[in-house]
Amino acid sequence: MLRSYVSDITRFLRELKEQNPDIERGQREGRAIFWDKNLDPDIYRRYEASDVPHQAYAYGSKLPSRKVE
């Protein structure tokens, strides 16, 4: 197996990171805007309490069941 093979994408990403060393810091900051948040326990409890039970099968679940003979 060739261990020296490097894909075009991998080469591109390595070169991009060499040219822009702060790019990963910017990615982490951008991720923190939307994802890395502390959860408010009250809001989380309200979210869990507002859950609506769903039927197992959405299409035809209200149809009367047929007897198999």
PyMOL Python script that loads the backbone (N, CA, C, O; Angstrom):
from pymol import cmd

cmd.read_pdbstr("""\
ATOM      1  N   MET A   1       0.844  -1.187   0.000  1.00  0.00           N
ATOM      2  CA  MET A   1       0.000   0.000   0.000  1.00  0.00           C
ATOM      3  C   MET A   1       0.885   1.244   0.000  1.00  0.00           C
ATOM      4  O   MET A   1       1.870   1.316   0.734  1.00  0.00           O
ATOM      5  N   LEU A   2       0.529   2.208  -0.818  1.00  0.00           N
ATOM      6  CA  LEU A   2       1.306   3.441  -0.890  1.00  0.00           C
ATOM      7  C   LEU A   2       0.991   4.345   0.294  1.00  0.00           C
ATOM      8  O   LEU A   2      -0.151   4.767   0.471  1.00  0.00           O
ATOM      9  N   ARG A   3       1.985   4.637   1.090  1.00  0.00           N
ATOM     10  CA  ARG A   3       1.795   5.516   2.247  1.00  0.00           C
ATOM     11  C   ARG A   3       2.163   6.959   1.900  1.00  0.00           C
ATOM     12  O   ARG A   3       1.863   7.877   2.663  1.00  0.00           O
ATOM     13  N   SER A   4       2.803   7.156   0.771  1.00  0.00           N
ATOM     14  CA  SER A   4       3.229   8.508   0.415  1.00  0.00           C
ATOM     15  C   SER A   4       2.168   9.278  -0.364  1.00  0.00           C
ATOM     16  O   SER A   4       2.343  10.466  -0.636  1.00  0.00           O
ATOM     17  N   TYR A   5       1.076   8.621  -0.721  1.00  0.00           N
ATOM     18  CA  TYR A   5       0.023   9.293  -1.477  1.00  0.00           C
ATOM     19  C   TYR A   5      -0.695  10.308  -0.600  1.00  0.00           C
ATOM     20  O   TYR A   5      -1.092  10.006   0.525  1.00  0.00           O
ATOM     21  N   VAL A   6      -0.856  11.514  -1.130  1.00  0.00           N
ATOM     22  CA  VAL A   6      -1.599  12.570  -0.446  1.00  0.00           C
ATOM     23  C   VAL A   6      -2.618  13.097  -1.449  1.00  0.00           C
ATOM     24  O   VAL A   6      -2.261  13.507  -2.553  1.00  0.00           O
ATOM     25  N   SER A   7      -3.875  13.082  -1.058  1.00  0.00           N
ATOM     26  CA  SER A   7      -4.928  13.517  -1.982  1.00  0.00           C
ATOM     27  C   SER A   7      -4.834  15.018  -2.244  1.00  0.00           C
ATOM     28  O   SER A   7      -4.203  15.761  -1.492  1.00  0.00           O
ATOM     29  N   ASP A   8      -5.469  15.436  -3.313  1.00  0.00           N
ATOM     30  CA  ASP A   8      -5.474  16.859  -3.667  1.00  0.00           C
ATOM     31  C   ASP A   8      -6.128  17.695  -2.573  1.00  0.00           C
ATOM     32  O   ASP A   8      -5.669  18.796  -2.270  1.00  0.00           O
ATOM     33  N   ILE A   9      -7.182  17.178  -1.991  1.00  0.00           N
ATOM     34  CA  ILE A   9      -7.896  17.911  -0.935  1.00  0.00           C
ATOM     35  C   ILE A   9      -6.995  18.091   0.282  1.00  0.00           C
ATOM     36  O   ILE A   9      -6.923  19.181   0.850  1.00  0.00           O
ATOM     37  N   THR A  10      -6.306  17.014   0.684  1.00  0.00           N
ATOM     38  CA  THR A  10      -5.415  17.094   1.841  1.00  0.00           C
ATOM     39  C   THR A  10      -4.300  18.093   1.583  1.00  0.00           C
ATOM     40  O   THR A  10      -3.973  18.901   2.452  1.00  0.00           O
ATOM     41  N   ARG A  11      -3.718  18.040   0.396  1.00  0.00           N
ATOM     42  CA  ARG A  11      -2.668  19.001   0.042  1.00  0.00           C
ATOM     43  C   ARG A  11      -3.199  20.432   0.079  1.00  0.00           C
ATOM     44  O   ARG A  11      -2.548  21.333   0.608  1.00  0.00           O
ATOM     45  N   PHE A  12      -4.390  20.629  -0.491  1.00  0.00           N
ATOM     46  CA  PHE A  12      -4.990  21.958  -0.502  1.00  0.00           C
ATOM     47  C   PHE A  12      -5.197  22.477   0.917  1.00  0.00           C
ATOM     48  O   PHE A  12      -4.864  23.625   1.215  1.00  0.00           O
ATOM     49  N   LEU A  13      -5.747  21.632   1.797  1.00  0.00           N
ATOM     50  CA  LEU A  13      -6.001  22.063   3.175  1.00  0.00           C
ATOM     51  C   LEU A  13      -4.711  22.372   3.919  1.00  0.00           C
ATOM     52  O   LEU A  13      -4.648  23.342   4.675  1.00  0.00           O
ATOM     53  N   ARG A  14      -3.686  21.561   3.716  1.00  0.00           N
ATOM     54  CA  ARG A  14      -2.395  21.829   4.364  1.00  0.00           C
ATOM     55  C   ARG A  14      -1.813  23.157   3.899  1.00  0.00           C
ATOM     56  O   ARG A  14      -1.328  23.946   4.710  1.00  0.00           O
ATOM     57  N   GLU A  15      -1.860  23.402   2.593  1.00  0.00           N
ATOM     58  CA  GLU A  15      -1.343  24.664   2.059  1.00  0.00           C
ATOM     59  C   GLU A  15      -2.160  25.846   2.567  1.00  0.00           C
ATOM     60  O   GLU A  15      -1.601  26.889   2.905  1.00  0.00           O
ATOM     61  N   LEU A  16      -3.463  25.690   2.620  1.00  0.00           N
ATOM     62  CA  LEU A  16      -4.337  26.757   3.106  1.00  0.00           C
ATOM     63  C   LEU A  16      -4.007  27.107   4.552  1.00  0.00           C
ATOM     64  O   LEU A  16      -3.943  28.283   4.911  1.00  0.00           O
ATOM     65  N   LYS A  17      -3.797  26.081   5.388  1.00  0.00           N
ATOM     66  CA  LYS A  17      -3.469  26.322   6.793  1.00  0.00           C
ATOM     67  C   LYS A  17      -2.078  26.923   6.962  1.00  0.00           C
ATOM     68  O   LYS A  17      -1.843  27.690   7.895  1.00  0.00           O
ATOM     69  N   GLU A  18      -1.154  26.578   6.066  1.00  0.00           N
ATOM     70  CA  GLU A  18       0.179  27.186   6.117  1.00  0.00           C
ATOM     71  C   GLU A  18       0.110  28.662   5.743  1.00  0.00           C
ATOM     72  O   GLU A  18       0.785  29.491   6.354  1.00  0.00           O
ATOM     73  N   GLN A  19      -0.699  28.993   4.749  1.00  0.00           N
ATOM     74  CA  GLN A  19      -0.821  30.381   4.301  1.00  0.00           C
ATOM     75  C   GLN A  19      -1.640  31.224   5.270  1.00  0.00           C
ATOM     76  O   GLN A  19      -1.396  32.423   5.403  1.00  0.00           O
ATOM     77  N   ASN A  20      -2.611  30.610   5.950  1.00  0.00           N
ATOM     78  CA  ASN A  20      -3.493  31.316   6.889  1.00  0.00           C
ATOM     79  C   ASN A  20      -3.476  30.593   8.233  1.00  0.00           C
ATOM     80  O   ASN A  20      -4.387  29.816   8.518  1.00  0.00           O
ATOM     81  N   PRO A  21      -2.466  30.830   9.062  1.00  0.00           N
ATOM     82  CA  PRO A  21      -2.374  30.088  10.322  1.00  0.00           C
ATOM     83  C   PRO A  21      -3.521  30.366  11.292  1.00  0.00           C
ATOM     84  O   PRO A  21      -3.775  29.553  12.181  1.00  0.00           O
ATOM     85  N   ASP A  22      -4.211  31.478  11.146  1.00  0.00           N
ATOM     86  CA  ASP A  22      -5.301  31.821  12.067  1.00  0.00           C
ATOM     87  C   ASP A  22      -6.651  31.258  11.630  1.00  0.00           C
ATOM     88  O   ASP A  22      -7.668  31.527  12.269  1.00  0.00           O
ATOM     89  N   ILE A  23      -6.668  30.494  10.567  1.00  0.00           N
ATOM     90  CA  ILE A  23      -7.948  30.017  10.034  1.00  0.00           C
ATOM     91  C   ILE A  23      -8.671  29.097  11.021  1.00  0.00           C
ATOM     92  O   ILE A  23      -9.896  29.154  11.127  1.00  0.00           O
ATOM     93  N   GLU A  24      -7.936  28.255  11.738  1.00  0.00           N
ATOM     94  CA  GLU A  24      -8.582  27.344  12.692  1.00  0.00           C
ATOM     95  C   GLU A  24      -9.154  28.108  13.882  1.00  0.00           C
ATOM     96  O   GLU A  24     -10.212  27.748  14.399  1.00  0.00           O
ATOM     97  N   ARG A  25      -8.474  29.141  14.312  1.00  0.00           N
ATOM     98  CA  ARG A  25      -8.999  29.969  15.404  1.00  0.00           C
ATOM     99  C   ARG A  25     -10.310  30.608  14.971  1.00  0.00           C
ATOM    100  O   ARG A  25     -11.263  30.656  15.749  1.00  0.00           O
ATOM    101  N   GLY A  26     -10.368  31.096  13.742  1.00  0.00           N
ATOM    102  CA  GLY A  26     -11.598  31.677  13.220  1.00  0.00           C
ATOM    103  C   GLY A  26     -12.726  30.660  13.128  1.00  0.00           C
ATOM    104  O   GLY A  26     -13.885  30.984  13.384  1.00  0.00           O
ATOM    105  N   GLN A  27     -12.383  29.431  12.763  1.00  0.00           N
ATOM    106  CA  GLN A  27     -13.393  28.373  12.697  1.00  0.00           C
ATOM    107  C   GLN A  27     -13.947  28.079  14.089  1.00  0.00           C
ATOM    108  O   GLN A  27     -15.155  27.909  14.258  1.00  0.00           O
ATOM    109  N   ARG A  28     -13.061  28.020  15.088  1.00  0.00           N
ATOM    110  CA  ARG A  28     -13.518  27.759  16.456  1.00  0.00           C
ATOM    111  C   ARG A  28     -14.408  28.888  16.960  1.00  0.00           C
ATOM    112  O   ARG A  28     -15.414  28.639  17.625  1.00  0.00           O
ATOM    113  N   GLU A  29     -14.042  30.125  16.647  1.00  0.00           N
ATOM    114  CA  GLU A  29     -14.870  31.264  17.064  1.00  0.00           C
ATOM    115  C   GLU A  29     -16.232  31.213  16.385  1.00  0.00           C
ATOM    116  O   GLU A  29     -17.250  31.487  17.021  1.00  0.00           O
ATOM    117  N   GLY A  30     -16.260  30.870  15.115  1.00  0.00           N
ATOM    118  CA  GLY A  30     -17.525  30.764  14.399  1.00  0.00           C
ATOM    119  C   GLY A  30     -18.401  29.655  14.946  1.00  0.00           C
ATOM    120  O   GLY A  30     -19.620  29.799  15.037  1.00  0.00           O
ATOM    121  N   ARG A  31     -17.778  28.554  15.308  1.00  0.00           N
ATOM    122  CA  ARG A  31     -18.544  27.449  15.891  1.00  0.00           C
ATOM    123  C   ARG A  31     -19.122  27.857  17.233  1.00  0.00           C
ATOM    124  O   ARG A  31     -20.249  27.484  17.561  1.00  0.00           O
ATOM    125  N   ALA A  32     -18.379  28.606  18.002  1.00  0.00           N
ATOM    126  CA  ALA A  32     -18.837  29.014  19.333  1.00  0.00           C
ATOM    127  C   ALA A  32     -20.069  29.914  19.257  1.00  0.00           C
ATOM    128  O   ALA A  32     -20.853  29.972  20.204  1.00  0.00           O
ATOM    129  N   ILE A  33     -20.243  30.608  18.148  1.00  0.00           N
ATOM    130  CA  ILE A  33     -21.402  31.494  18.011  1.00  0.00           C
ATOM    131  C   ILE A  33     -22.700  30.696  18.086  1.00  0.00           C
ATOM    132  O   ILE A  33     -23.659  31.123  18.728  1.00  0.00           O
ATOM    133  N   PHE A  34     -22.730  29.539  17.431  1.00  0.00           N
ATOM    134  CA  PHE A  34     -23.976  28.788  17.330  1.00  0.00           C
ATOM    135  C   PHE A  34     -24.037  27.532  18.187  1.00  0.00           C
ATOM    136  O   PHE A  34     -25.125  27.141  18.609  1.00  0.00           O
ATOM    137  N   TRP A  35     -22.907  26.886  18.460  1.00  0.00           N
ATOM    138  CA  TRP A  35     -22.958  25.557  19.053  1.00  0.00           C
ATOM    139  C   TRP A  35     -22.493  25.488  20.497  1.00  0.00           C
ATOM    140  O   TRP A  35     -23.129  24.807  21.301  1.00  0.00           O
ATOM    141  N   ASP A  36     -21.438  26.146  20.848  1.00  0.00           N
ATOM    142  CA  ASP A  36     -20.863  26.004  22.186  1.00  0.00           C
ATOM    143  C   ASP A  36     -21.530  26.971  23.157  1.00  0.00           C
ATOM    144  O   ASP A  36     -20.964  28.003  23.516  1.00  0.00           O
ATOM    145  N   LYS A  37     -22.722  26.624  23.568  1.00  0.00           N
ATOM    146  CA  LYS A  37     -23.498  27.474  24.470  1.00  0.00           C
ATOM    147  C   LYS A  37     -23.786  26.733  25.764  1.00  0.00           C
ATOM    148  O   LYS A  37     -23.942  25.511  25.771  1.00  0.00           O
ATOM    149  N   ASN A  38     -23.857  27.483  26.864  1.00  0.00           N
ATOM    150  CA  ASN A  38     -24.308  26.906  28.123  1.00  0.00           C
ATOM    151  C   ASN A  38     -25.831  26.851  28.093  1.00  0.00           C
ATOM    152  O   ASN A  38     -26.492  27.814  27.704  1.00  0.00           O
ATOM    153  N   LEU A  39     -26.373  25.716  28.507  1.00  0.00           N
ATOM    154  CA  LEU A  39     -27.822  25.554  28.492  1.00  0.00           C
ATOM    155  C   LEU A  39     -28.428  26.093  29.777  1.00  0.00           C
ATOM    156  O   LEU A  39     -27.923  25.842  30.871  1.00  0.00           O
ATOM    157  N   ASP A  40     -29.514  26.835  29.631  1.00  0.00           N
ATOM    158  CA  ASP A  40     -30.275  27.304  30.778  1.00  0.00           C
ATOM    159  C   ASP A  40     -31.157  26.143  31.237  1.00  0.00           C
ATOM    160  O   ASP A  40     -31.980  25.664  30.456  1.00  0.00           O
ATOM    161  N   PRO A  41     -31.010  25.678  32.480  1.00  0.00           N
ATOM    162  CA  PRO A  41     -31.787  24.512  32.932  1.00  0.00           C
ATOM    163  C   PRO A  41     -33.297  24.700  32.821  1.00  0.00           C
ATOM    164  O   PRO A  41     -34.010  23.748  32.505  1.00  0.00           O
ATOM    165  N   ASP A  42     -33.798  25.906  33.075  1.00  0.00           N
ATOM    166  CA  ASP A  42     -35.239  26.147  32.985  1.00  0.00           C
ATOM    167  C   ASP A  42     -35.730  26.004  31.543  1.00  0.00           C
ATOM    168  O   ASP A  42     -36.764  25.383  31.297  1.00  0.00           O
ATOM    169  N   ILE A  43     -35.003  26.567  30.611  1.00  0.00           N
ATOM    170  CA  ILE A  43     -35.395  26.464  29.201  1.00  0.00           C
ATOM    171  C   ILE A  43     -35.341  25.003  28.751  1.00  0.00           C
ATOM    172  O   ILE A  43     -36.205  24.556  27.997  1.00  0.00           O
ATOM    173  N   TYR A  44     -34.334  24.261  29.209  1.00  0.00           N
ATOM    174  CA  TYR A  44     -34.229  22.855  28.827  1.00  0.00           C
ATOM    175  C   TYR A  44     -35.395  22.053  29.400  1.00  0.00           C
ATOM    176  O   TYR A  44     -35.932  21.184  28.714  1.00  0.00           O
ATOM    177  N   ARG A  45     -35.795  22.323  30.640  1.00  0.00           N
ATOM    178  CA  ARG A  45     -36.942  21.629  31.240  1.00  0.00           C
ATOM    179  C   ARG A  45     -38.221  21.927  30.461  1.00  0.00           C
ATOM    180  O   ARG A  45     -39.032  21.034  30.217  1.00  0.00           O
ATOM    181  N   ARG A  46     -38.393  23.191  30.075  1.00  0.00           N
ATOM    182  CA  ARG A  46     -39.575  23.565  29.291  1.00  0.00           C
ATOM    183  C   ARG A  46     -39.561  22.864  27.936  1.00  0.00           C
ATOM    184  O   ARG A  46     -40.604  22.423  27.451  1.00  0.00           O
ATOM    185  N   TYR A  47     -38.395  22.763  27.333  1.00  0.00           N
ATOM    186  CA  TYR A  47     -38.264  22.073  26.045  1.00  0.00           C
ATOM    187  C   TYR A  47     -38.660  20.602  26.183  1.00  0.00           C
ATOM    188  O   TYR A  47     -39.419  20.080  25.367  1.00  0.00           O
ATOM    189  N   GLU A  48     -38.149  19.946  27.207  1.00  0.00           N
ATOM    190  CA  GLU A  48     -38.482  18.536  27.422  1.00  0.00           C
ATOM    191  C   GLU A  48     -39.973  18.360  27.719  1.00  0.00           C
ATOM    192  O   GLU A  48     -40.577  17.393  27.256  1.00  0.00           O
ATOM    193  N   ALA A  49     -40.571  19.270  28.476  1.00  0.00           N
ATOM    194  CA  ALA A  49     -41.988  19.165  28.836  1.00  0.00           C
ATOM    195  C   ALA A  49     -42.897  19.412  27.636  1.00  0.00           C
ATOM    196  O   ALA A  49     -44.035  18.941  27.621  1.00  0.00           O
ATOM    197  N   SER A  50     -42.421  20.135  26.641  1.00  0.00           N
ATOM    198  CA  SER A  50     -43.261  20.472  25.493  1.00  0.00           C
ATOM    199  C   SER A  50     -43.259  19.384  24.422  1.00  0.00           C
ATOM    200  O   SER A  50     -43.882  19.554  23.374  1.00  0.00           O
ATOM    201  N   ASP A  51     -42.576  18.282  24.666  1.00  0.00           N
ATOM    202  CA  ASP A  51     -42.508  17.199  23.695  1.00  0.00           C
ATOM    203  C   ASP A  51     -43.895  16.620  23.439  1.00  0.00           C
ATOM    204  O   ASP A  51     -44.643  16.351  24.380  1.00  0.00           O
ATOM    205  N   VAL A  52     -44.233  16.433  22.187  1.00  0.00           N
ATOM    206  CA  VAL A  52     -45.529  15.883  21.795  1.00  0.00           C
ATOM    207  C   VAL A  52     -45.294  14.460  21.296  1.00  0.00           C
ATOM    208  O   VAL A  52     -44.487  14.258  20.388  1.00  0.00           O
ATOM    209  N   PRO A  53     -45.977  13.475  21.863  1.00  0.00           N
ATOM    210  CA  PRO A  53     -45.766  12.099  21.398  1.00  0.00           C
ATOM    211  C   PRO A  53     -46.279  11.924  19.967  1.00  0.00           C
ATOM    212  O   PRO A  53     -47.330  12.447  19.596  1.00  0.00           O
ATOM    213  N   HIS A  54     -45.521  11.186  19.190  1.00  0.00           N
ATOM    214  CA  HIS A  54     -45.881  10.937  17.797  1.00  0.00           C
ATOM    215  C   HIS A  54     -46.229   9.469  17.621  1.00  0.00           C
ATOM    216  O   HIS A  54     -45.787   8.605  18.379  1.00  0.00           O
ATOM    217  N   GLN A  55     -47.028   9.216  16.606  1.00  0.00           N
ATOM    218  CA  GLN A  55     -47.348   7.830  16.277  1.00  0.00           C
ATOM    219  C   GLN A  55     -46.122   7.182  15.641  1.00  0.00           C
ATOM    220  O   GLN A  55     -45.296   7.852  15.022  1.00  0.00           O
ATOM    221  N   ALA A  56     -46.025   5.893  15.805  1.00  0.00           N
ATOM    222  CA  ALA A  56     -44.856   5.182  15.301  1.00  0.00           C
ATOM    223  C   ALA A  56     -44.752   5.272  13.776  1.00  0.00           C
ATOM    224  O   ALA A  56     -43.654   5.386  13.233  1.00  0.00           O
ATOM    225  N   TYR A  57     -45.876   5.222  13.101  1.00  0.00           N
ATOM    226  CA  TYR A  57     -45.879   5.282  11.651  1.00  0.00           C
ATOM    227  C   TYR A  57     -46.817   6.401  11.241  1.00  0.00           C
ATOM    228  O   TYR A  57     -48.016   6.335  11.511  1.00  0.00           O
ATOM    229  N   ALA A  58     -46.295   7.412  10.602  1.00  0.00           N
ATOM    230  CA  ALA A  58     -47.065   8.620  10.325  1.00  0.00           C
ATOM    231  C   ALA A  58     -48.140   8.422   9.260  1.00  0.00           C
ATOM    232  O   ALA A  58     -49.171   9.092   9.300  1.00  0.00           O
ATOM    233  N   TYR A  59     -47.921   7.522   8.316  1.00  0.00           N
ATOM    234  CA  TYR A  59     -48.848   7.361   7.207  1.00  0.00           C
ATOM    235  C   TYR A  59     -49.766   6.176   7.462  1.00  0.00           C
ATOM    236  O   TYR A  59     -49.314   5.031   7.501  1.00  0.00           O
ATOM    237  N   GLY A  60     -51.032   6.444   7.631  1.00  0.00           N
ATOM    238  CA  GLY A  60     -51.994   5.380   7.794  1.00  0.00           C
ATOM    239  C   GLY A  60     -52.114   4.847   9.207  1.00  0.00           C
ATOM    240  O   GLY A  60     -52.711   3.789   9.407  1.00  0.00           O
ATOM    241  N   SER A  61     -51.575   5.530  10.182  1.00  0.00           N
ATOM    242  CA  SER A  61     -51.636   5.046  11.559  1.00  0.00           C
ATOM    243  C   SER A  61     -53.040   5.103  12.125  1.00  0.00           C
ATOM    244  O   SER A  61     -53.355   4.364  13.058  1.00  0.00           O
ATOM    245  N   LYS A  62     -53.889   5.958  11.588  1.00  0.00           N
ATOM    246  CA  LYS A  62     -55.241   6.105  12.122  1.00  0.00           C
ATOM    247  C   LYS A  62     -56.232   5.168  11.438  1.00  0.00           C
ATOM    248  O   LYS A  62     -57.419   5.178  11.766  1.00  0.00           O
ATOM    249  N   LEU A  63     -55.762   4.369  10.504  1.00  0.00           N
ATOM    250  CA  LEU A  63     -56.634   3.423   9.821  1.00  0.00           C
ATOM    251  C   LEU A  63     -56.969   2.282  10.768  1.00  0.00           C
ATOM    252  O   LEU A  63     -56.134   1.880  11.578  1.00  0.00           O
ATOM    253  N   PRO A  64     -58.190   1.759  10.670  1.00  0.00           N
ATOM    254  CA  PRO A  64     -58.533   0.619  11.535  1.00  0.00           C
ATOM    255  C   PRO A  64     -57.675  -0.583  11.160  1.00  0.00           C
ATOM    256  O   PRO A  64     -57.368  -0.806   9.989  1.00  0.00           O
ATOM    257  N   SER A  65     -57.302  -1.337  12.157  1.00  0.00           N
ATOM    258  CA  SER A  65     -56.465  -2.506  11.888  1.00  0.00           C
ATOM    259  C   SER A  65     -57.306  -3.607  11.250  1.00  0.00           C
ATOM    260  O   SER A  65     -58.487  -3.751  11.565  1.00  0.00           O
ATOM    261  N   ARG A  66     -56.706  -4.370  10.368  1.00  0.00           N
ATOM    262  CA  ARG A  66     -57.392  -5.461   9.683  1.00  0.00           C
ATOM    263  C   ARG A  66     -57.021  -6.772  10.341  1.00  0.00           C
ATOM    264  O   ARG A  66     -55.887  -6.970  10.779  1.00  0.00           O
ATOM    265  N   LYS A  67     -57.992  -7.662  10.403  1.00  0.00           N
ATOM    266  CA  LYS A  67     -57.714  -8.992  10.932  1.00  0.00           C
ATOM    267  C   LYS A  67     -57.067  -9.826   9.844  1.00  0.00           C
ATOM    268  O   LYS A  67     -57.495  -9.806   8.690  1.00  0.00           O
ATOM    269  N   VAL A  68     -56.049 -10.546  10.217  1.00  0.00           N
ATOM    270  CA  VAL A  68     -55.391 -11.444   9.275  1.00  0.00           C
ATOM    271  C   VAL A  68     -55.972 -12.828   9.484  1.00  0.00           C
ATOM    272  O   VAL A  68     -55.936 -13.369  10.589  1.00  0.00           O
ATOM    273  N   GLU A  69     -56.513 -13.403   8.408  1.00  0.00           N
ATOM    274  CA  GLU A  69     -57.137 -14.730   8.511  1.00  0.00           C
ATOM    275  C   GLU A  69     -56.276 -15.772   7.881  1.00  0.00           C
ATOM    276  O   GLU A  69     -56.638 -16.949   7.871  1.00  0.00           O
TER     277      GLU A  69
END
""", "prot")
cmd.dss("prot")
cmd.show_as("cartoon", "prot")
cmd.util.cbc("prot")
cmd.orient("prot")
